Amino acid sequence: MTRLRLLGVGLLLVAGCQTGSNNNSAQTPPPDSADIAEAPMPTIKADTYIAAGDLAASRGQYPRAAAQYEQAAKANPADAATIKKLALVYVKANQMPAALDTWKRYLTASKNSDDAFGSLGYAYELAGKPAEAEATYKLGIEAHPDGALTHVNYGLMLVRRNKVDEAVKTMATVLQPPEVNYNIAGVYAQLGRPDLAQFYYKRALECDPGFVPARQKLSMLDSDR
């Protein structure tokens, strides 16, 4: 278990004493001593906050993790990896306004990466803002014509909106045919449509009979019937 280690500040307190003389003046403190009010505050490195945030996140303590990652981000505002961790725990804590703001920060910190566009678009979906999600995905695709995450997330959104032909075209830019059908099947499985999920898992196997993930999912659906 990771512990926060604070650097202690030692204070040397020197008391005057009398040894029978009449000199009542206080002994002059050495130059390296410090007043309590002037003592420097301990410095905590960003890595320490990140480690504490990782530990809290692993325990499902998402608000606590967010607080630690925020401190790390303050210490190093340009660290895109930390901002991404922060955005993810806000999503898991269902704090969507904070999550959206943080994904926008990640977009800037990552210099408008495909990962940031794809993540921000999905966050808009989770927040119930499909128009903003679609606009973000389209901006990401324009910026990254071969960007995997943005194409796939947008394709999955299109499947959820029953625009399967558009979804196939979008995902085929970055995925192979069996992978496209596998992802479509996964959406229908989540939507409680085992008939359509089974259909697309079979299509994935028609494209590639050796595509093991599709065969495994199809077997699971068959066993549930």
C-alpha positions, 0 to 999 in steps of 0.5 A: 500500500502506497503511503504519502511521505511528507518531508518533516521540517526540524525546528531547533528551539534554543532556550536561554538559561541562567547559571548564576550570572546577571545576564538575562539576554536570550541566547542568539539562535544559530543561523540555520534555525527557523521560526514556525511561521517561516518554516517551508511547507513540505513538497509533494511530488506529482508522482505521489498524488498519482500513486495515491489516485491509482490506489483509490481508483483500484478500490473504487473510491473514485471521488478520492481518486479524482481529488488526488489526480487534480492535485497531480494535474495542478503540479504538472498541468501539461501531463496529458496522461494524468488528465486522462486518468482524471477524466476516466474517474469522473466518468466512473463517478458519474460526474459527467459535467466534470468529466466533459470539462476534463476530456476537453482539457485532455483534448488540449493537453494531447494536442487534439489526439484521436484518443481525446476526440473519441473519448470526449465524443463517448462522454457526450453520449453518456451525458445524453448529448448525442448532437455534441457527440456526433459533432465531436466524432466528425471533428475527430475523423476530419483531424485523424482520417485513420484514427481508430478510436474515433471511427469505432466509437462513432460507428458504435453510436451509429449502430445504436441509432439503427444506422448500420450501413453508415456504421459499417462504412465508418468502422471499415476505415480502421477495422477488418470485416470480421472485426466490424461485424463483431463490434456490431454484434456486441452493440446488439448484445448490449441492447438485448437483441440476441437475434441480431447479435447472433446474426452479426457474430455469424457474419464475422465468422463467415468473413473469417472462420478462425475469428475466435472471439466471435465463435466464443460469443456465439457459443455463449449466446447459443448456451443461453437459449 
